Amino acid sequence: MTTTEKIKTAAVSMVIGAGAVCQLGGNYYKIRRPNNNPEADRAALEKDWRVIGQDLDFAIKTGRQQWLGKI
């Protein structure tokens, strides 16, 4: 690819990106949505909240250790 072609490709990509951010000309990207499956939604939410719980548990334990170490 020549330098001129690289510059043209970069310019086109920049214009498409700017248009996507401003939503000029409609939506550029399709959002993939699974079929309406309540069980899949429930499982995904459960998994998400489980990870959030683990993160909170880690933060609480780490904070507690740091606090007790300063006393």
BELNOR-V247206 format. One record per pair of residues at least 4 apart in sequence whose ideal C-beta (glycine too) atoms are under 7 Angstrom apart, sorted by the first residue. I is the first residue (numbers start at 1). J is the second residue. Records with the same first field share a line. If there is no record, write none. Layout:
# BELNOR-V247206
I: J + J
This chain:
# BELNOR-V247206
1: 5 + 6
3: 7
4: 8
5: 9
6: 10
7: 11
8: 12
9: 13
10: 14
11: 15
12: 16
13: 17
14: 18
15: 19
16: 20 + 28
17: 21
18: 22
19: 24 + 25 + 28
20: 28 + 29
23: 27
34: 40
37: 41
38: 42
39: 43
40: 44
41: 45
42: 46
43: 47
44: 48
45: 49
46: 50
47: 51
48: 52
49: 53
50: 54
51: 55
52: 56
53: 57
54: 58
55: 59
56: 60
57: 61
58: 62
59: 63
60: 64
61: 65
62: 66
63: 67
64: 68
65: 69
66: 70
67: 71
